[in-house]
Amino acid sequence: MGVLAAFLRAQHVPVAQHDFLMEYLYEAPGLIDYHDAQQTFSEAEYFSFLAGRDAHAGLCAFTHRFWQRIVPGARIYAFSIVAYHQFWASLLLARTIKQHDEEAVIVFGGPFITIRRTESLTRFGIADYWVKGSGESALLMLYRRHELGMDIPLAKIPGLVALSGDACLQNRPGHWPAADEAPPDFEHLAIDRYRYDHPHTGKDTLFLPYRTTKGCASRCSFCTGRLVDPFATKPVDKIVGELKALAGAHASTAFMFCDSAVNNDPRQLALLCARLTHEMPGIAWYAYARIKGFDAELLRAAKQAGCFSLFWGVESASEPVIRLLGKEFSVRELSETIAHAVDVGINNHVHLMYNTPGETEEDIRALIAFIERYIASEQVTFIPHRFLLEPRSLIFRHPGRYGITRIEKAPRGVFEREQYVFAEGGPGGFARIRERDARHREMLEPYLRLIEDKEARRAKIGFPFREAM
Ligand code: SF4
């Protein structure tokens, strides 16, 4: 959002921005709680309220609370949507805006909108446009069309989706070059809300978000990240200049690098680390990283350049599963990389995945051996996840290549992430996979408890835990 705001302001478009996500997730107003399993409203209540049929005290208070802070009378209201719950909240706010100003133009964009099938978005209506891919060109052109009255055909606007009667216009997504991406502008955001005490960087640290690349160079078979942006790097000169400017503007040298993997281009990272070491000696940063392309030398360089924590997409310690997930590293590389990272003094947050397709007990034993090796280390935190078959992932698209024979949607509430079950051929169908998953989960259970206990203990003594890196 900050990147788009910066770009539009540079084009002389007046922009106000709000980050309601921080507020409704972390300062729970007690009106709607998306993390409450019981939820504070039912699907029937939500859709009835959205359609204007029935009142609902919680939903009404929620929309009123945020709507009244939105600048009235703007021509365009654009929502940046990353996750399911943001989509439902955006529909509520957009509907309220339309009720008060039917001329207002509503635009939904962001990764969620980019990845989702068009029909699953347009069926809810309310928005005038949906934008897939980068928002820079699309928002600028929509502003010029609607506010300045310029004759810009909708068909020329990159990534635009628009309904016209029964017809649906769907333009190819636009991809704004990484080299031209503006550094984020946080004007109008309550920046102090983003500060927190961190054991590495101290009290009230403001971690400034910045990405050195766009997209991801990997093609992991379970991930849909490849659908958001093609991979591209920013020139190192630009990165260093923008980091210095952000640090100066916000009096903070703490950064969260928001790349899919900060070492997607190891050469670029090596150059960047060398520059940061000499030109920004006080900088402290953390990032996501991939095992492939992070050797001992680069880890040392990263540590010297201020890296204090890395989040690794490891997922498995078993060769067949690593291959199936498309992770492109060997077990030997995994062991060496984590050992080097620990040696140089970097904290490691290791994502692990279980219940993957075709999983064997041997795969689980390899995962357990890996957990056992580092469970006592204060420099390693494990973040385990159950495998979820993501629509539009490579596994979903080409199930046969991954040994999957049938995919079916599992019943889930509309407010929850979609889930699918799959079979793998042979007898037993879905039930066999279910039983196998349960057995493997049982094997892992004592280790999942150890991981939880470790986190709880660290949280108690103020050690960096999951959210605090
Ligand atoms: S490295 Fe991460 S973002 Fe990139 S494809 Fe793999 S899982 Fe997705």
Residues whose N, C-alpha, C, O or C-beta is under 5 A from the ligand:
A	BS01	SF4	C216 S218 R219 C220 C223 G225 S260 A261 G313
